[in-house]
Amino acid sequence: MAPNYPQYFAKAEGSRIWDVDGNCYVDYLCGYGTNLLGYRNAEVESAAMAQMMLGDTMTGPGPAMVLAAEQLVSMISHADWAMFCKNGSDANSIAMVCARAHTGKSKILLAKGAYHGAANWNTPVMAGITKEDRANIIYFDYNDSDSLADAFKRADGDVAGVYATPFRHEVFEDQFFPTQEYAEAARTLCDEYGALLIVDEVRTGFRLGRDCYWTEKLGVSPDLSSWGKGIANGHPISALVGVESVREAAKSVFVTGSFWYSAVPMAATVQTLKMIQSSDYLERMVAAADKLRDGIAEQAARYSFGLRQTGPSQMPQMLFDNDVDLKMGIEWTSAVLEAGAYLHPFHNMFLSSAHTSADIDDTLEATEKGFMHLSKTCR
């Protein structure tokens, strides 16, 4: 990131954030995906405040946990139960423990380079991590059925679970969706070897659709799926949901946290899920995202820059052609930042349903200035 990127923020509202120096930006990180409906959504905050007045972190959970679980189960077609935690890393780690408890097996299959959180078994930064932390991980190539089948063979029958993501969304790389053939092969292999298929929806949940992406778009249902970020519109909570056959394994494991049963995030989840079910939030988000994508594509072509916009428009990744050292990307996003829009040079971004057509117009003015600056500095 360039030196002009702010590190501390004073407030946020809707689609915008203000840094501690008072600068306002149209924000395309949305708290790295935690804000689905926009910062400080009035209905969500009202529900959270009402619960706060009754109690938050108490000796046990409140009724909102039951309501949130019932809503998630009703909305996610493969889900028969839900359990809550705080972070995506929590949910994915619990999925691993449940898979091992259910199958009695040890090995976990992960796509090379895929990110499922900051736990020792998956963090991309190896400082402080030992080889023993990864002793039961076997890697395969994303979206490659043959590579996945080979990983199963290398495990010699000892596979507890396979992790998948709705699409490839790692930093520094173009994003892309898995093929139907790959998704079906993953399901078939898991069934053949008695392993669980785990779909990580932490980053993508309810931004691509109103159900698990693999189920809704590919017709392939997982055994477990992990959710977080936007499910409570900025309040700290995540969830693991699963099929009935894994319920007893989920009940048997020991997982906990001091704040996992806090009631305010549960209440925020209930209200957020209601709005997901009853509003056109997704359609509005996609419309704004498509407008932004089309506008930036037109500008890039007009200024003769090769800019790749990959993945779904509401979770865009923007990378310049032949920009191995990211110099152009950092220079461009830095200039766009100075003009009032917060983009990221190498991480996928997020839109919310609070992004309006006027926000996109303001952003396109900023990106235009960014391309003008880039024409002068990187030719």
C-alpha angles and dihedrals in degrees: 000000000000121000092250092065109110117238100194130047129202103196146346135208130177108319096345139084132193123210123219090266091059098255114146124214137182096239123224097175096062091199088313089303101318094115111069100159097033132273117307095001103198097227094047093045091048091055091046093049092049089055092044089059089056098041141291119200103025134160089279139002124290129231091271089075091061091046092049092049092049091050094049092049091050093050102041107066098209094045123106098160140015137205126190136223136150114261139030088247088058094051094047092047091050089050088056093050092047092049091053093045091050098045102030087227132120115208124094121197118216132177112248111264095005115143119224099159143294100291118126092258093060115015112128091218110078100194107124093007120120129209087244089065088065099034094116098041121105119188131215136175115273115251092006113122094189092051091049091049089050090052090055090051092049089053089059095218096316101111118132098174149351122217122217136174129212088244139350105274109162125143121266092019139094113257124235141168124246118250124253089242092056094048092050091047091052091052092046094048092048090051093046094051098035095246129139122248110223121193115200106216095163095113098030106035113136091351094091098035144325096274137039106304096227090053098041100041106021101031091232116123123204127217093230134016131187123217135185143120104065101026092095097027097245101335115120110260140111134181145207118210128186151171124276094255091064096047095097092050090051090051092050100056125086113231126146147143135196093244102030093104096047107143101213095068088045091055090047089051092052092053094042092051091049089055092047089055099043108033138065091239093131096049092049091048093050092047091054091044093050090050091052093047093049093047094050091046090054092049094047091051092047091052091042097242123142104228119170117208108190138175124029114335091239089058101036128184114198121194130163121233116256091009099130095155092043090236093136094044093050092045092050098045090045090056091045089052091054087053093054110269125105111219128160122233098214112004124083112258134219136223125200133207087255091070105105132196087255090055089053091050090052091047093050089053087054094046090049089057088048092056091046090053092046091052089059099043107033106040 
